[in-house]
């Protein structure tokens, strides 16, 4: 090794290794692709190794790059733990808090909550990333994933923020035109608005009802990977939707949507998911406690 590597360059390398693209990493980090490429070249010079194969269309890891990737992931995780331990010594949270969430929940609930959190703790810098897919919190250096759904990998730490369930609903207009399903099997004869969003299985609704957990296979003319779009289609009379109460509660109260098959639901609480114990990070601890209070006051 010629020189000790710059930790920021190692972080850039991890991002490139995950996305296989200088351009997408540059967009995410607010840099130019040329600058990202330059930082990788400097890192290669510092290590005396070639880390990436480059072509006009592709970027891939060399054998040395694979080894450095594993080493860098461990090193940056340990540095992050050290920063968290130091952060925990402060009475007030400081530094960057990285949060991810899904599009609908992130826009409608998490973003306003984080804005209020930032007002209470001005030394805290907040970054909210909206992702359609679940992320690897450890690899991407994310502090919190605010997510819907009770299927959480056991190696994560999760704290419930507020109880929630997904229910079946449709607009009065749709039900007038197509009738109201009376049994779970009737859904097979209806247009259902199918969502592929984060951990939702596509075209399969697993619901808890009077006979326990049952599965319904559903199809329809409209499908999307965005829950907000599906809600708008449902309001427009396009089909039956399985959606979280936090998203459609106002629609149900105002009569814009009607719940159908009300004996069936899908448990889908809202959680704050993180990697490290709350005692080791003041910023994560404060954020989780605040989000729990914020969500429950508005439930």
Secondary structure, 3 states (H helix, E strand, C coil): CCCCCCHHHHHHHHHHHHHCCHHHHHHHHCCCHHHHHHHHHHHHHHHCCCCEEECCCCEEECHHHHHHHHHHHHHHHHHHHHHHHHHHCCCCCCEEEEEEECHHHHHHHHHHHHHHHHHHCCCEEEEEEECCCCCCHHHHCCCEEEEECCCCCCCCEEEEEECCEEEEEECHHHHHHHCCCCCHHHHHHCCECEECCCCCCCCEEEEEECCEEEEEECCCCCEECCHHHHHHHHHCCCCEEEEEHHHHHHHHHHCCCEECCCCCEEECCEEEEECCCHHHCHHHHHHHHHHHHHHHHCC
